[in-house]
Amino acid sequence: MKKPIVLLIIAAFTLQSCATLFAPKKNTLSVTSDPSGADVIVNGYKMGKTPVELSLAANQTYTIEYRKDGYEKIVKIVGTKTGAEWVILDVLAGLVPIIVDAATGDWKKLDTKHINVMLEKEEN
């Protein structure tokens, strides 16, 4: 009789942080430009040419640069936001999941899923 209760208590304390267990660790960001074919540089690393789908960590902020010969460079910032659905589940589950998910940042997600820019010709 004691064994199921002990297992239930252990499960309650180890499986409580919803986002840590179930939230995706990466988000997809669709990056496009008009005209297409611009180099996409993410935090200083070239990641391809537009259009491109990027798989990025969900709990980080990114600087996205667009570069194309004959066009002005454009810089965009992609931040994060807290997923309200994870906060609600954590609140319902108790204090431990709130602490774990807040400390790990696992309830974060990118603040956008798509970035599109209109490149402007360089002035000579």
C-alpha positions as CSV (number, residue, x, y, z in Angstrom):
1,M,0.0,0.0,0.0
2,K,2.9,2.4,0.8
3,K,4.6,1.8,-2.6
4,P,1.9,3.4,-4.8
5,I,1.7,6.5,-2.5
6,V,5.5,6.9,-2.6
7,L,5.5,6.7,-6.4
8,L,2.7,9.2,-6.6
9,I,4.6,11.6,-4.4
10,I,7.8,11.2,-6.4
11,A,5.8,11.7,-9.7
12,A,4.1,14.8,-8.3
13,F,7.5,16.5,-7.6
14,T,9.4,15.3,-10.7
15,L,6.8,15.6,-13.4
16,Q,5.1,18.8,-12.6
17,S,6.8,21.4,-14.8
18,C,4.6,21.2,-17.9
19,A,6.7,23.4,-20.3
20,T,10.0,21.7,-19.3
21,L,8.5,18.3,-20.3
22,F,6.3,19.1,-23.2
23,A,7.1,22.5,-24.8
24,P,9.2,22.4,-28.0
25,K,12.8,23.4,-27.4
26,K,13.0,24.9,-30.9
27,N,10.6,27.1,-32.9
28,T,10.4,27.5,-36.7
29,L,10.9,31.0,-38.1
30,S,10.1,31.7,-41.7
31,V,12.3,34.4,-43.2
32,T,11.4,36.0,-46.5
33,S,12.3,39.1,-48.4
34,D,11.2,41.0,-51.5
35,P,13.2,40.6,-53.7
36,S,14.2,37.1,-52.5
37,G,17.8,35.8,-52.5
38,A,19.0,37.9,-49.6
39,D,21.6,36.5,-47.3
40,V,20.2,35.8,-43.8
41,I,22.6,36.3,-41.0
42,V,21.5,35.2,-37.5
43,N,23.5,36.4,-34.6
44,G,26.5,36.8,-36.9
45,Y,26.2,33.4,-38.7
46,K,25.0,33.0,-42.3
47,M,22.0,30.7,-42.2
48,G,21.0,30.7,-45.9
49,K,19.2,32.9,-48.5
50,T,15.6,34.0,-48.4
51,P,13.2,32.3,-48.4
52,V,14.4,30.1,-45.6
53,E,12.9,28.3,-42.6
54,L,15.1,28.4,-39.5
55,S,14.9,26.2,-36.5
56,L,15.8,28.4,-33.5
57,A,15.9,27.8,-29.7
58,A,12.7,29.0,-28.3
59,N,14.1,30.9,-25.3
60,Q,16.7,33.2,-27.0
61,T,16.6,36.6,-28.7
62,Y,18.0,36.8,-32.2
63,T,19.4,39.5,-34.5
64,I,18.4,38.8,-38.1
65,E,20.3,40.6,-40.8
66,Y,19.3,40.7,-44.5
67,R,22.0,41.5,-47.0
68,K,21.9,41.6,-50.7
69,D,24.2,43.3,-53.2
70,G,22.8,46.6,-54.4
71,Y,20.3,46.8,-51.4
72,E,20.4,48.4,-48.0
73,K,21.1,46.1,-45.1
74,I,18.1,45.5,-42.8
75,V,18.3,44.3,-39.2
76,K,15.4,42.8,-37.3
77,I,15.2,41.6,-33.7
78,V,13.3,38.5,-32.8
79,G,12.6,38.3,-29.1
80,T,10.7,35.9,-26.9
81,K,7.4,35.8,-25.1
82,T,6.1,33.7,-22.4
83,G,3.5,31.1,-23.5
84,A,0.4,31.8,-21.5
85,E,-0.8,28.3,-21.9
86,W,2.2,27.0,-20.0
87,V,1.8,29.5,-17.2
88,I,-1.8,28.6,-16.7
89,L,-1.0,24.8,-16.6
90,D,1.9,25.5,-14.1
91,V,-0.4,27.6,-11.9
92,L,-2.9,24.8,-11.8
93,A,-0.2,22.3,-10.9
94,G,1.3,24.3,-8.1
95,L,4.4,26.2,-7.1
96,V,7.1,23.7,-8.1
97,P,6.3,23.8,-11.9
98,I,6.2,27.6,-11.8
99,I,9.7,27.7,-10.3
100,V,11.1,25.1,-12.6
101,D,9.7,26.5,-15.9
102,A,10.6,30.1,-14.9
103,A,14.1,29.1,-14.0
104,T,14.7,27.1,-17.2
105,G,12.9,29.5,-19.5
106,D,11.1,26.5,-21.1
107,W,7.8,28.4,-21.2
108,K,9.3,30.9,-23.6
109,K,8.7,30.9,-27.4
110,L,9.7,33.2,-30.2
111,D,7.5,36.3,-30.4
112,T,6.9,35.8,-34.2
113,K,6.8,32.9,-36.6
114,H,7.4,34.9,-39.8
115,I,9.5,37.9,-40.8
116,N,9.2,39.5,-44.3
117,V,11.1,42.6,-45.3
118,M,11.0,44.8,-48.4
119,L,14.6,45.5,-49.4
120,E,15.4,49.0,-50.6
121,K,17.9,49.8,-53.3
122,E,21.2,51.5,-52.2
123,E,21.5,55.1,-53.1
124,N,24.6,55.8,-55.2
